Amino acid sequence: MSAVRRLVVEADGGSRGNPGPAGYGAVVIDAATGETLAEAAEYIGVATNNVAEYRGLIAGLTAAKALFPDAGDALEVHVRMDSKLVVEQMSGRWKIKHPDMKPLAARAAAILPPSSVTYEWIPRAQNKHADRLANEAMDAGRDGRQWEASASTAELDAPARTPLPDRGPPGDAAAGAAKARAALAAARGAADTRTLFEVNTAASEEPEPTDVTAAPQVGWAAAPDLGAPATFVLLRHGETLLTPEKRFSGSGGTDPELSAVGRDQAARAAVHFAALGTVQEIVSSPLRRCRETAAAVADRLGLDVRIEDGLRETDFGAWEGLTFGEVRERYGDDLTTWLADPETAPTGGGESFAEVAERVAAARDRLTARYAGRTVLAVTHVTPIKTLVRLALEAPAKAMFRMELSAASISTVAYYGDGNASVRLLNDTSHLR
């Protein structure tokens, strides 16, 4: 029987724009000695962070297998990444919902026997080697050249390594947690001098698991080393003349201005945010009612407004300007189908909720990458706000019909660096009283 060969794969990916110019980096390390055995990096063109991270994982696992192609079950690989999304999805604890991620996850899972690979989330600071490789690849792509291992200095910037402590058989989460707690107890009161392969604080502070499929920490319980989240303060625009009559008013209609009531609501919102003093950036839907609401706040705070097209309201097609009752009378069958199926568009070629969700999610990803650690006021509409809240909660599309959003109401969602989201406020109108 062949001796077990234990390797560590560290991988990372990045996108300058999310989506934007992207690249990945991966390093294969001997778990017993901490020696670097292989490096891989590549510029992959325009892609999202998540795609780049998965590509880094695939490259790392491929390189590990190539080093010992005949090892079979005698090869054990421990993957360490600072992407909570990839780690939890590949560990089987989170579902893979995005269509772009599913084939990448399948490729990664097929490289080595699943029983031979374990996954661990680590803070970004402990993933410097792979991060440097990814940035070298993106720099090379920017300059129109290929990344070359011979020119890489990524390892020089990596922390010193010690051998990976014994974690028990692959997948033995309880044993790993017990060893982590023992190491922490021994080091308590001493300076934090742990190296790249020593205990992951975020994981080891959790109680010993009895169910290794338990959901990871989210929301208020997120690990403190994730840093400040990108906080979206979601302000629905003030009233227009169509608002009190509850008429469909999307991006395919007349683009109405704020009414007198709406302008007063915008002014009250401006006073509220000036008193809080927390808003650092302002973005707005391109539609007039949002731009006017955003301008009222921006003038008060002395900030500029950046237009984000992805935050525009749904195109309601032939229903624009009609009440719900009028739509039911004229297009009853279409309305019934629309209410039951998020893939169905309104009559006349409007947008389905599924299409809006895809657009809004892309805007969310762009904004969270651009404003990481900052508080952003996003002035937008009913459907985009409900969509952001629904996606943060991982709720089904029908949850949209169970949320109330008043004109000029405030909702808040915070987005952490590992992809977790925390809904902090919904439909607050206290500033209007």
N, C-alpha and C positions, 0 to 999 in steps of 0.2 A: 504494500500500500504506500502510495506516495505521501511524502510529508506535506502538511498543509502550508501553503504559501499565502501569507496575509498581506494585502495591499490596502492602501488608502487612496481614494480618488477625491481630489478637491476640484470643484468646477464652478465657473461663474460665467455670466453673460451680461452684456450691457447694450443699451440702445441710446444714442444721443438724439432724443426726440420722442421716442416711445409712441408710435414707430418712428424710426429714423435710422441713420447709419449704425449698424450693429456688428458686434463681434463676440467671440467667446474665448475662454481660456480654460485649460484643464491641466492638472499635474497628477502624475502617478507616483506614489511614495511607498517605500518599503516600510511597513508598519513596525518592524523589529528594530530598524536602525535610524529611521527618519530620513534616509537618503532619497533624493529625487531620482527616479528611474526614467521618467519620460515627461515631456511637455508637449502640449498641443494648443494651437491658437489659430483662429481664422477670421477674417473679415467676411461677413455673409450678406452684405448689402443692406437694404432697408428691411427692418424687422422690429418686432416688439422686444421688450426686456425678457418676457417669458419665453418666447421662441428662442432667443439667444441663450438663455439659461439651459433650456432643454438640449440645445445643440451642444453646449459645453459638457453636459452630462453624457450625451452619446459619445462625444469624442473621448472623454476620460475613460469610460467603460471599454470602448473599442481599443484604446491604447493599452489598458490593463490586460485585456484578453490577448492582444498581439504579443505582449512580453512573455506570456506563458500559454501558448496556444494549446498545448497538450495536457494542461493541468487538470481539466475537467472539474469535478467536484472538490478537488484538493486546492482550488483557488478560492479564497475568501476576500471580498472587496467591501470595504467600509467607505461609503460615500459621505462626504461632508460638504454642505452647501449653505450659503446664507439666504437662499430662496426658500421661504417657508412653503410656498405654493408647490414647488417641485418636490420637496422632501415629503410633504404630507400626501401629495397625490401618488407618488411612487411607492410610498409606504402603505397605500391602500386605505388611509384614513379619511381622505377627502376625495369626493367624486371629481372626475375629469369631465367638465361640461363644454369647454370651449372647443369648437371643431378643429382649430389649428393645433391644439395641444394633444388631442387623442392619438394621431398617427406618430407624433414625436415620442409620446410616452410608450406606445407600443414598440417602437424601434429600440428604445432604451431597455425595455423589459426583455427583449428577445436576445440581447447580446450575451448575457450570462444566465445560468439557471437562477431563478428568483430566490432560491434558498441560499445562494452564495453571496447575495448582496444585501447589505443593511444600509440604512440612511440615518443621518443626524443633521439637525439644523445647528449652525454655528453663527455667532455674530459676524458681521462684515469684517471687523477688525482682525478676526482670526482666519480670514480667507484672502489675505493680501496677495499671495502668490498667484492664484488663479485670476484675481481681479486685475492685477498688473498685466498678466498675459492678455486678458480680454481688451484692456485699453491699448496695449501695444498693437493688437490686431486692428482695432478701430483706427488708430493713428496711421498704420500702414495703409489701410483702405482709403483714408482721407488723402494720403499722398500718392495714391495710384500704384501701390506696390503690394507685394505679398509679405506676410510676416515670416521672418526667418529665425529659427531657433538659435542659430549661431550668433545673432545680434541681440538676443534677448538679455535684459538685465533684471527680469522679474524676480528671479530667485534671490538676488542681492537684497531686495527690499522685504523679503519674507522674514518672519520671526524665526529665531532659533528653534530647532525641533528636538524633541525627545521621543523615544519609542512610544507607540500607542499602548496604553495600558490594556491588560487582558479584559475583554468585555464578555467572556463566556461565548457560547455557541451563537451563530448568527440568529438574530431575532430574539435573543434572550434579554428582553427589555428590563425585567426585574433584576437580573444579575448586574446589568450595566448601571441601573439606578442605585443599587446598593453600594457598588464600588465607588460611584460618584459621590454619594453621601459620606462614605468613609474618608475619601480624599479631602472633601470639604471640611470634615470635622478635624482632620489632622492639621489642616492649613488655617483653621479659624484663628483670628487674631493676628495672623502674619500678613505681610504685604502680599498683594496679588501678583505673583511672579509666574503664573502658569503660562506654559508655552502652547504652541499651536496644537499639540496633540493631547493636552491635558484636559481636565474635566470641563464640560460646557455648563456654566453656571445656570443658565436659564433652564436647562433640562434637569439638572441635578437638584434644584430647589423644589421640584415637584415631589409629592409623596410617592412611595413605591407603588407602581400601578398594579392593579389586579386585573385590568382589562386593557390590553395593549392596543385595542382599537378605539379607546376613548378619544373624544374630540380634543384637539389642541386648544391651548388658551387663546381666547379672543377678547376683543373689546377692552373693558377696564382691566381685565386680567392679563393683558398682553405683557410680554417680557419688557422690563424697563430699559434694556439696552437697545431697543429698537429706535430710540430717539423720538423727537417731537414729530407728531403726525402732520400730514397735510390736512388741514381742517377746512371743510367746505361749509360756509354759512349760506344756506340756500334761501334766497328771498324771492318769493313769488311777486311778480309785478303788481302795481296798484290797479284799481278798477278802471275799466273802460266803460263806455255806454252799453256794451254787450254783456258785461259781467253780471249785473244784477238780474238780467233776464236769463242767465244760464244758457247762453247760446254758444254753439261750437265756434271757437275762435282760434284757428291754428295758423300755420305758416302759409296756407294757401288761400287765405281770405283777404280782407280789406286792409289789414295792418293798422288797426285803430290806435289813436292816441289815448293818453290817460284822460279820464274825465276830471272834473273839479274834485270829486271825492278821491280819485286815484292820486291826484297831485298832492292832496293833503296827506294821504297815507304815505306817499314817498317822503314827504317832508318829515313826518313823524318817525319814519324809519331812520332817516338821516340823523335826527337828534339822538335817537337811541344808540346808533353805532358810534356816534361821536362821544357819547357818555361812556360807552364801554371801552373804547380805545384799543380794541383788539384787531380790527381789520387792517391787513397789510396790503392787500391787492384786491382789485375789483375786476371781474369779468362779467360779460353780459351776452345774452341772446341778441342776435341782430335785429329782432323785431322792435318796432318803435316803442311800444309800451314798456318793454324792458330797458331800452336805452334811456328813456326818460326817467324811469325809476332809478336806474344806476347813476345817471347824471346828478340827480338830487343828492344822493349819498356822497358821490365823488366830490362835488363842489364843497360839501360840508367838511369832508375829511382831507381835502387837498390832494386827492389821488387821481390817477388817470384810469380810464376804463378801457379794457381790452375786449374786443368782440370775439366770441367763440361761437362759430356757426353750429357746432354740434349741440348747443343748448337751446336751439330754436324749438318751438312747439310742433306737435304733430301736424302734418297736412291732412285735414279732414275731408278732402275731396269735395264731393257734392253736398256734404253736410255743413259746410262753412256758413255761418250766419243763422243756422236753424236751431230751434230748441230741440231738446230730446224728444218731446211729444211730436213735433213736426217731422222729425226724422222717422219716428216709429210709424207715423201715418203714411208717409211717402215711400219709405224704404224699409218696411217692417222686417222682411226676411233677411235683408243685408245686415240690419242692426242686430238681430238675434244671433246671426252667425258671428258677427264682430265681437259681441259680448262673450261668446263662448270660446273663440279661437284667436289667440294672439297673432297668428299668422295671417289673419284675414284683414284686408285693408278696407277702409270706408268706401262707399259707393263712389265711382268716378275716378278711381286711381289715386287715392290718398295713400298714407303710410300705415302699415300695420304696426301694432305695438312691438312686434318682434324686430321690425326694421328700426323703429325708434330706439329700442333698447340697445341694438348694435351700435347705432350712431352715438348715443349718450355714453355708452361704456367706453368707446374710443376717445370721446372728449374727456371723460373722467381720467383715463390713463394718461392722456397728454398733460392735463392740468396737475395731476398728482406728481408726475415727474418734474414738471416745471416749477412747482411750488412746494416741494418737499419741505416739511418743517414750518410752513407758513400758514397763516389764516387768510382764506380767500373768500370774499363775498361774491357769490355767483347769483346774478339776477336772472331768473328764468321763469318757466311756466309750470303748470300743473303736471303735465305728463313727464317732463324730464325730472322734476323733483321726486315724484312718486317712483319713477324708474330707479333713480339713484338709491332711494331708501329701500326699495324692493330688492335690488341687487345686493346691497349691503347686508340685508337680512337673509339672503338666499331664499327668498319667498317666491312662490309661483306667481305667474302673470296675473291671475285672478285677484291677487292681493291688491292690485291697483284700485279695484272698485271698493275697497274697504278702508280707504284713507280719505280723510277730509282735509282739503287745503284751501284756506280762505285767502282772499286777495291780500297782498302785502304781508302774508304770514312768514314766519321764520322756521326753518328746520336746519338741523346740523348733522353732518356725518364726518367723522375723522377717519383718515386712511393712513395706516402704518406702512413702514417700509417692507414688511414681509407679505403684504397683500391683504392683511386683515382689515376689517372696517368696523367702526363703532358708531351706531346711531345714537345721538345724544339729545336730540330735540325734534319735535314734530308739531307743525301747525301752531306755533306760539304767536298769539296776537296781542299779548299784554302791552306792547309798546303803542298800540293804537287806541288805548282807552284813555 
